[in-house]
């Protein structure tokens, strides 16, 4: 029987412990283990009241995820997309693009920022993101700050 990969979303406060664990484990598997970046993955932002998590669930397993941070300054709301990743076995299926589309549907016309790994700049450009600063190294990996709106 073929499973359907379901798009899921939750505010930080609505995440159950088992789902949060799966989201964090996938991020650690990709960024810390696979990309060999020792950095503070648990940065205190996952449980902030305005944080939203989006993920793809394949039969109870998280196969891709992103984190959407909401930021308000002087009554202006902007967003930051981060921690976009897919399990190694789930890549090449358009899952990251599906998550980006879902996140952008949530943000509407608001400004959205992200720091793209440099090899992914063209993928984000397809969603209207443009470079918004010089390339920089983050844990030895080249990134480009990008914004939309």
C-alpha positions in Angstrom: 0.0 0.0 0.0 1.4 3.4 -1.0 1.4 6.1 1.7 0.5 9.7 1.2 3.0 12.3 2.3 0.9 14.8 4.3 1.8 18.5 4.9 1.5 19.3 8.6 1.9 22.6 10.5 1.8 23.6 14.1 2.5 26.6 16.3 5.3 25.8 18.8 2.8 25.5 21.7 0.7 22.9 19.8 3.6 20.5 19.0 3.5 17.3 20.9 6.8 16.0 22.3 7.1 13.1 19.9 6.7 15.3 16.8 9.1 18.0 18.1 11.6 15.2 18.8 11.3 13.9 15.2 11.7 17.5 13.8 14.8 18.1 15.9 16.3 14.7 15.1 15.9 15.2 11.3 17.6 18.6 11.6 20.5 17.2 13.7 20.8 14.3 11.3 21.1 16.7 8.3 23.0 19.7 9.6 25.1 18.4 12.5 25.8 14.8 11.4 25.6 14.8 7.5 27.0 18.3 7.0 29.4 18.0 9.9 28.5 21.3 11.5 28.8 21.4 15.2 26.5 24.3 16.1 23.8 25.0 18.7 20.8 23.4 16.9 18.7 23.9 20.0 18.8 27.7 19.8 15.8 28.6 22.0 13.6 29.6 19.0 11.7 26.4 18.4 9.3 27.0 21.3 8.8 30.7 21.0 5.1 31.6 20.8 5.3 33.0 17.3 7.2 30.1 15.8 5.5 27.8 13.4 6.8 24.4 12.3 5.9 22.9 8.9 6.8 19.3 8.0 6.0 16.5 5.7 4.8 13.3 7.3 5.1 10.0 5.5 3.2 7.3 7.4 4.2 8.8 10.8 7.8 9.6 9.9 9.0 13.2 9.4 10.7 13.3 6.0 11.2 17.1 5.6 10.8 20.2 7.7 11.2 23.9 8.0 10.8 26.5 10.7 9.0 29.8 10.2 9.8 32.6 12.7 7.6 35.6 13.0 9.3 38.8 14.0 7.6 42.1 14.9 9.4 45.4 15.0 7.6 48.7 15.2 4.3 47.1 14.3 5.8 45.6 11.1 5.6 41.8 10.9 8.3 40.0 8.9 9.2 36.3 8.8 12.3 34.2 8.6 12.4 30.8 7.1 15.1 28.5 8.4 16.1 24.9 9.1 14.8 23.7 5.8 15.9 20.1 5.3 14.8 16.7 4.0 15.9 13.2 5.0 18.6 11.9 2.7 16.2 9.1 1.5 13.5 11.7 0.7 15.5 14.1 -1.4 14.7 14.9 -5.1 11.0 14.6 -4.6 10.2 18.4 -4.4 9.6 18.2 -0.6 11.5 21.4 0.2 9.7 23.3 -2.5 6.4 22.1 -1.1 7.3 23.3 2.3 8.5 26.7 1.0 5.2 27.2 -0.9 3.3 26.4 2.3 5.3 28.8 4.3 4.9 31.6 1.8 1.1 31.0 1.8 1.2 31.7 5.5 3.3 34.9 5.2 1.2 36.6 2.5 2.7 39.9 1.2 5.0 40.3 4.3 8.8 40.4 3.9 10.4 37.0 4.3 14.1 36.5 4.8 16.3 33.4 4.8 20.0 32.5 4.6 20.3 30.1 1.7 23.2 27.7 1.3 24.9 29.1 -1.8 24.2 26.1 -4.0 20.5 26.6 -3.3 20.2 30.2 -4.3 18.6 29.4 -7.7 16.0 27.2 -6.0 14.9 30.0 -3.7 15.0 32.5 -6.6 12.2 30.5 -8.2 10.0 31.6 -5.2 10.8 35.3 -5.7 13.8 35.5 -3.3 16.7 37.8 -4.2 20.1 38.1 -2.7 20.1 40.7 0.1 23.8 40.9 1.0 27.1 39.3 0.4 27.9 35.7 0.6 29.2 34.6 4.1 30.4 31.4 5.8 28.3 29.8 8.4 30.0 26.8 10.0 32.2 26.5 7.0 29.3 26.4 4.5 28.8 29.3 2.1 25.4 31.1 2.5 23.7 34.0 0.9 21.2 36.2 2.7 18.0 36.4 0.7 14.7 38.2 1.0 11.3 38.2 -0.7 8.9 41.2 -0.4 
